[in-house]
Amino acid sequence: MYKKTPMIQFGKNTIESGIKAVEYLQEAWDQEITLPPEYADYHCRLDKLEQLLRQQKGVDFTTMVMTAPVDEWEDTLERELQSSTRSDFIQRNYTKARQALIEARGHAVNSAILYDHVIAQIDVEGAVAAFTEAALTLGENVNDIEKAVDQAPAAAAEFRSQGRKLWKLHQLLPTSYSVNGTQLTHPAAVYLNVADIEPLIRDMSLQRMAHKGYQYGDDLQHRHGAIKMAVENKFTTGTTSEGLTEVAQGKHPDLTLDIATTLEQAQARTCALGAVGRVQRINDKPADASSGHTPAGLSTERHTKGTNKAS
């Protein structure tokens, strides 16, 4: 009976973010990973705010008139008036100030600040090199832990260890942030460098019955398709382990395992990945103002399977 090979997994597919992601990476990398200084600053300010609130204690008026010397009442009341005004001001503004500090602290671990700060602390280049060497050493046995351990125990241990380090780096990505107005970062862009590949061009001025203007062959079309399939199927929740392994073993020729060292670099890669598989239309006819058609010049279209073949 056919036994299906289990998919490679470096751990549970739980979604972590912010501090939780850093805690996971700290364990996987077996080193201390600091949070951005902005986080520590806002955390310190929150502690100070709580301390201010706790310190607002005044003199009980009844106790004063019952026990304090009469000639001290005026001075005591003057001090209490100043203290009461200060206390009232703090308490009126406490809730709003606390919420602002909490939001600012949260933003510090859900923005470009976190990704760049953490990546700078860990040796991603060394981890990629060690992971790649181990994956190549194990070959097809990489899918079978028992065979992998029998074949090369040191490589098997290194494969798992380095794989866990790389596996959740994409969870450092902010969930609601963009750099220079670009789209949110694709998780695959954290891991993959895409080879320079010619664009798919369609010259609209050559649209005729026998010639639809496509200026690329099946080989280029298939390369674009293979990249799209790898990114969309191998770098989603539940498949990242498999994707990392396949790229490390060279099973996707146009993709290289290379960790983006800044969020801005990952954003640029996201744009590059977005261009893959998209047909660039040139020499479009001028648009009819009332038709809503694409304006003249360069536009794009998605290449769908089974259609738009080159002539």
For each residue, the residues with C-beta under 8 A, 3 or more apart:
1:
2:
3:
4:
5: 143 144
6: 9 143
7: 238 239 241 242
8: 142 143 163 241 242 245
9: 6 13 241
10: 160 163 164 167 241
11: 164 167 168
12:
13: 9 237 238
14:
15: 171 237
16: 20 21 23 24 168 171
17: 20 21 110 171 175
18: 21 22 106 109 110 114
19: 22 23 35 109
20: 16 17 23 24
21: 16 17 18 24 25 168 171 172
22: 18 19 25 26 33 35 109 114 118 172
23: 16 19 20 26 27
24: 16 20 21 27 28 168 171
25: 21 22 28 29 33 118 122 165 168 169 172
26: 22 23 29 31 32 33
27: 23 24 30
28: 24 25 164 165 167 168
29: 25 26 33 122 165
30: 27
31: 26 121 122
32: 26
33: 22 25 26 29 118 121 122
34: 117 121
35: 19 22 39 40 108 109 114 117
36: 39 40 108 109 113 114 117
37: 40 41
38: 41 42 104 108 113
39: 35 36 42 43 105 108 109
40: 35 36 37 43 44
41: 37 38 44 45
42: 38 39 45 46 101 104 105 108
43: 39 40 46 47 105
44: 40 41 47 48
45: 41 42 48 49 101
46: 42 43 49 50 98 101 102 105
47: 43 44 50 51
48: 44 45 51 52
49: 45 46 52 53 94 97 98 101
50: 46 47 53 54
51: 47 48 54 55
52: 48 49 55 56 90
53: 49 50 56 90 91 94
54: 50 51
55: 51 52
56: 52 53 83 86 87 90 91
57:
58: 80 83 84 87
59: 63 64 76 80
60: 63 64
61: 64 65
62: 65 66
63: 59 60 66 67 68
64: 59 60 61 67 68 73 76
65: 61 62 68 73
66: 62 63
67: 63 64
68: 63 64 65 72 73 76
69: 72 73
70: 73
71: 74
72: 68 69 75 76
73: 64 65 68 69 70 76 77
74: 71 77 78
75: 72 78 79
76: 59 64 68 72 73 79 80
77: 73 74 80 81
78: 74 75 81 82
79: 75 76 82 83
80: 58 59 76 77 83 84
81: 77 78 84 85
82: 78 79 85 86
83: 56 58 79 80 86 87
84: 58 80 81 87 88
85: 81 82 88 89
86: 56 82 83 89 90
87: 56 58 83 84 90 91
88: 84 85 91 92
89: 85 86 92 93
90: 52 53 56 86 87 93 94
91: 53 56 87 88 94
92: 88 89
93: 89 90 96 97
94: 49 53 90 91 97 98
95: 98 99
96: 93 99 100
97: 49 93 94 100 101
98: 46 49 94 95 101 102
99: 95 96 102 103
100: 96 97 103 104
101: 42 45 46 49 97 98 104 105
102: 46 98 99 105 106
103: 99 100 106 107
104: 38 42 100 101 107 108
105: 39 42 43 46 101 102 108 109
106: 18 102 103 109 110
107: 103 104 110 111
108: 35 36 38 39 42 104 105 111 113 114
109: 18 19 22 35 36 39 105 106 113 114
110: 17 18 106 107 114 174 175 176 177
111: 107 108 114 174 177
112: 115 116 174 177 179 262 263 264
113: 36 38 108 109 116 117
114: 18 22 35 36 108 109 110 111 117 118 172 174
115: 112 118 119 172 173 174 262 263 266
116: 112 113 119 120 262 263
117: 34 35 36 113 114 120 121
118: 22 25 33 114 115 121 122 172
119: 115 116 122 124 169 172 259 260 261 262
120: 116 117 261
121: 31 33 34 117 118
122: 25 29 31 33 118 119 127 165
123: 126 127
124: 119 127 128 166 169 259 261
125: 128 129 259
126: 123 129 130
127: 122 123 124 130 131 162 165 166 259
128: 124 125 131 132 162 166 248 257 258 259
129: 125 126 132 133
130: 126 127 133 134 158 162
131: 127 128 134 135 158 159 162 163 165 166 244 248 257
132: 128 129 135 136 248 257
133: 129 130 136 137 155 158
134: 130 131 137 138 155 156 158 159 162
135: 131 132 138 142 159 245 248 249
136: 132 133 139 248 249 250
137: 133 134 152 155
138: 134 135 141 142 148 151 152 155 156 159
139: 136 142 249
140: 143
141: 138 144 147 148 151
142: 8 135 138 139 148 159 245 249
143: 5 6 8 140
144: 5 141 147 148
145: 148 149 156
146: 149 150
147: 141 144 150 151
148: 138 141 142 144 145 151 152 155 156 159
149: 145 146 153 156
150: 146 147 153
151: 138 141 147 148 155 156
152: 137 138 148 155 156
153: 149 150 156 157
154: 157 158
155: 133 134 137 138 148 151 152 158 159
156: 134 138 145 148 149 151 152 153 159 160
157: 153 154 160 161
158: 130 131 133 134 154 155 161 162
159: 131 134 135 138 142 148 155 156 162 163
160: 10 156 157 163 164
161: 157 158 164 165
162: 127 128 130 131 134 158 159 165 166
163: 8 10 131 159 160 166 167 241 244 245
164: 10 11 28 160 161 167
165: 25 28 29 122 127 131 161 162 169
166: 124 127 128 131 162 163 169 191 244 259
167: 10 11 28 163 164 240 241 244
168: 11 16 21 24 25 28 171
169: 25 119 124 165 166 172 190 191 259
170: 173 187 188 190 191 235 240
171: 15 16 17 21 24 168
172: 21 22 25 114 115 118 119 169 190
173: 115 170 184 185 187 190 263 266
174: 110 111 112 114 115 177 184 185 263
175: 17 110 184
176: 110 184
177: 110 111 112 174 184
178: 181 182 183 184 267
179: 112 182 263 264 267
180: 264 267
181: 178
182: 178 179 267 270 271
183: 178 270 271 274
184: 173 174 175 176 177 178 270
185: 173 174 189 190 263 266 267 270
186: 189 231 235 269 270 273 274
187: 170 173 190 191 235 236 240
188: 170 191 192 231 235 243 273
189: 185 186 192 260 266 267 269 270 273
190: 169 170 172 173 185 187 259 260 266
191: 166 169 170 187 188 235 240 243 244 247 257 258 259 260
192: 188 189 231 235 247 255 256 257 258 269 273
193: 255 256 257 258 269
194: 197 227 254 255 269 272 273 276
195: 253 254 255 256
196:
197: 194 220 223 224 227 254 276
198: 216 220
199: 275 278 280
200: 214 216 220 221 224 277 278 279 280 303
201: 214 215 216 279 280 282
202: 212 213 214 215 279 280 281 282 301 308
203: 206 213 215 282 283
204: 207 213 281 282 283 284 285
205: 213 282 283
206: 203 211 212 213
207: 204 211 212 213
208: 211 212
209:
210: 311
211: 206 207 208 311
212: 202 206 207 208 308 311
213: 202 203 204 205 206 207
214: 200 201 202 279 308 309 310 311
215: 201 202 203 310
216: 198 200 201 220 221 310
217: 220 221 310
218: 221 222 309 310
219: 222 223
220: 197 198 200 216 217 223 224
221: 200 216 217 218 224 225 303 309 310
222: 218 219 225 226
223: 197 219 220 226 227 254
224: 197 200 220 221 227 228 276 277 303
225: 221 222 228 229 277 303 305
226: 222 223 229 230 252 254
227: 194 197 223 224 230 231 252 254 255 273 276 277
228: 224 225 231 232 276 277
229: 225 226 232 233
230: 226 227 233 234 235 243 246 247 252 255
231: 186 188 192 227 228 234 235 273 276
232: 228 229 235 236
233: 229 230 236 239
234: 230 231 239 240 242 243 246 247 252
235: 170 186 187 188 191 192 230 231 232 239 240 243
236: 187 232 233 239 240
237: 13 15 240
238: 7 13
239: 7 233 234 235 236 242 243
240: 167 170 187 191 234 235 236 237 243 244
241: 7 8 9 10 163 167 244 245
242: 7 8 234 239 245 246
243: 188 191 230 234 235 239 240 246 247
244: 131 163 166 167 191 240 241 247 248 257
245: 8 135 142 163 241 242 248 249
246: 230 234 242 243 249 251 252
247: 191 192 230 234 243 244 250 251 252 255 256 257
248: 128 131 132 135 136 244 245 257
249: 135 136 139 142 245 246
250: 136 247 253
251: 246 247
252: 226 227 230 234 246 247 255
253: 195 250
254: 194 195 197 223 226 227
255: 192 193 194 195 227 230 247 252
256: 192 193 195 247
257: 128 131 132 191 192 193 244 247 248
258: 128 191 192 193
259: 119 124 125 127 128 166 169 190 191
260: 119 189 190 191 263 265 266 269
261: 119 120 124 265
262: 112 115 116 119 265 266
263: 112 115 116 173 174 179 185 260 266 267
264: 112 179 180 267 268
265: 260 261 262 268 269
266: 115 173 185 189 190 260 262 263 269 270
267: 178 179 180 182 185 189 263 264 270 271
268: 264 265 271 272
269: 186 189 192 193 194 260 265 266 272 273
270: 182 183 184 185 186 189 266 267 273 274
271: 182 183 267 268 274 275
272: 194 268 269 275 276
273: 186 188 189 192 194 227 231 269 270 276
274: 183 186 270 271 278
275: 199 271 272 278
276: 194 197 224 227 228 231 272 273
277: 200 224 225 227 228 302 303
278: 199 200 274 275 300 301 302 303
279: 200 201 202 214 300 301 302 303 308
280: 199 200 201 202 298 299 300
281: 202 204 284 294 298 299 300 301
282: 201 202 203 204 205 297 298
283: 203 204 205 296
284: 204 281 287 294 295 296 297 298 299
285: 204 293 296
286: 295 296
287: 284 291 292 293 294 295 296
288: 291 293
289:
290:
291: 287 288
292: 287
293: 285 287 288
294: 281 284 287 299
295: 284 286 287 299
296: 283 284 285 286 287
297: 282 284
298: 280 281 282 284
299: 280 281 284 294 295
300: 278 279 280 281
301: 202 278 279 281 308
302: 277 278 279
303: 200 221 224 225 277 278 279 307 308
304: 307 308
305: 225
306:
307: 303 304
308: 202 212 214 279 301 303 304
309: 214 218 221
310: 214 215 216 217 218 221
311: 210 211 212 214
